[in-house]
Structures are given as C-alpha cells and as structure tokens.
C-alpha cells in the first residue's frame, strides 16, 4: 500500500499546478466542488465507524484502520477551505431578503464553516476513543446536522435562489457510499492475507447498501423537485440536465448507480477482494464526478481545466490516507478473522 504514496502525492501536485496554471474566476467553483468531494469521503468514513460501533459489527475491525485513515485526512483537507473563505464573495450571492443577507454575511459564513470543520476534525481525531452506543449515536447526529449545514452553505448556495431541505442528506449519502468504496479499493493491499472472504462479503453488502441508499435519495430529490415544477427549485436541475452536462448526468446514472448496483448483486464478486476493489474504485471516481456536476454548472459548461482542483484534492487526500494508515492490532482481529457471512 505504501508504494502508492508517491504516485498519489504526484497526482496531487500535478493537480495544484494545473489549477494555478488555468486559474480563472470559475476555478474557485471547481475548487469548492473538489473540496466538498474530498472532505465528504472522510465524513462518510466517520459515519461508517460510528454505525459499526452502534451495530456491534465486529467484522468491521479489519476495515476500521482504513476508515480511521480516511477520517484523519479531514483536518488536513479542511485547510483547503482557506481559498473559499477569501473568495466567497465572488461565487456566493448576497441574498435577497434581510435574513438571507445575514446568513450570507462573510464573517458568519466563515464562522459556521470553521465550527463545522472543527466538529469533524475533533470527531476524526478522537473517533477511536468514542465508546458505547450512546456516544456513537450522538456523534452520528452531530455528523448529520453539520453535513446538512455544510451542504446548504457550500454547494446549495452556489445556485442562486435554489432551496432543498434534503440537500444535506443527499451530500452525506454520497460521502458514505464513497467512503465504503475507498475502503473496498484499499482493502486488498491493507488487510492481512488470512482475512476470510466473508469479511469482504460483509463490506460488499455495506457498499451495496450505500450505493442503493444514495441512488434512492438522488432519484427522489430529482423527482420531487421536477414534479413540483417550481422555478426556484427546478432551476438547479435545468442547467445540469441540458447540453454537455446531460452527458455527465447520464454517466453518473451509470457509474454511481446502475453498474455498481448490478455488479454488487453478485455474491461471488463481493467475496473476491480485487473485484470488490474495482467496484469501489468506480464508486469513488463517480463520487468526485458527481461533486463536479453539483458545483460547476453554476459557473457554466464543463471544461477540462476543472479537473485541476479535483486531481489536487484526490491526490493529496489519497497520500494522507496512505501515509497515516496503520494496520489493526492482532488482538482486535480475533472475532473478525472468524466471522462467517450469512
């Protein structure tokens, strides 16, 4: 797994170079999408850790170090918010009414963001010290509330006038599916050689659940807005389902839903680590394309230059995960190594 550290860091550096070389007024919008895409993978890993603790999923002990490594990237990825804080007035509207103007005041906007990132960072750094189902439940509630506000502030507000009360859950569901995909991708290189196929099967079932849940939220989010046909809400989807963005939307329907769902229905595939890793890679890649599709249409059509920030965050976050990963202690694995999948 350590062999991938240098290539991941190189991708991150190349992304930064491309971002700087192609900088334009819309670059910050792409940067916001990439930042949200990267940090929600860490938040999704946090959710997976606390869900496993609440459900006493002992098999997850084999994958918990990978989840910790993903979560530990949050404080470092959070530094990527600095350009957003300085450039927010160029990409976010001022608000029409007095309440909207107050909510979008730059100082208040930054204070909310710092508070959210501080909560996530604290949960990430102390996740291994959270004990008991009650504490895990409180952590999950905190994740849900903060992700809802973050989704509203950082992504929903890019589309002026758009309002959706389900947007936060939509963002969190995508992050959870991507986090499980990232764990599945890294598992063949990170897990002990004697890890039974049953634990991979269990992870595959969770990945299937994550993909299905995200697809359910995404579909009904679109359907309810579309049938309501209210200009304030439909305006979010109109630019994202026309022109070149329609091609991206179709690609997302295939890679974030249809293909992984069809593959993960196979019991045999879920028990093969490398096959499951391939599906995890597809879900993770689709996650970043999805956040590109969520953020950038507010600034215009797709451009190759938009990939710079996404390469930067994906590469640097990947290097951080690889660099901080530490295998689980042998005394934590007794139950997981003897797990039998139903």
Number of C-alpha atoms within 10 A of each C-alpha: 13 11 8 13 17 14 13 22 21 17 21 24 18 17 24 20 16 18 23 13 11 13 14 11 11 15 19 22 28 29 26 26 24 29 25 27 26 31 26 28 30 31 28 25 29 29 26 23 26 23 17 18 21 17 10 12 14 18 23 22 22 26 23 21 22 28 28 24 23 30 29 28 27 28 19 13 21 20 12 18 18 11 12 19 16 11 15 21 13 13 19 19 16 18 16 10 8 10 10 12 13 14 15 20 16 18 12 12 16 18 13 17 20 15 12 20 22 15 16 25 22 14 22 24 15 11 18 13 8 15 12 12 16 12 14 21 16 12 20 20 13 16 20 17 14 21 25 19 17 22 21 20 18 20 23 22 20 23 22 17 15 16 16 14 10 15 21 21 19 23 26 24 24 29 30 27 30 33 32 29 31 27 25 30 23 20 22 19 14 21 17 15 8 7 17 17 17 20 25 27 24 20 23 28 16 18 29 23 17 23 25 19 18 23 21 14 18 20 13 13 17 14 12 12 18 16 9 10 12 10 13 14 19 18 18 23 16 15 16 22 16 13 12 13 19 15 13 19 17 12 16 20 17 14 21 26 21 15 15 21 20 10 16 22 13 12 12 13 18 27 20 16 24 18 18 27 24 15 25 26 20 19 30 28 18 21 25 26 22 23 22 25 22 21 24 27 21 21 16 12 14 17 10 7 17 24 20 26 28 29 24 27 27 25 25 25 26 23 23 21 24 24 16 15 19 13 14 17 11 10 7 12 18 14 15 19 20 13 18 14 13 6
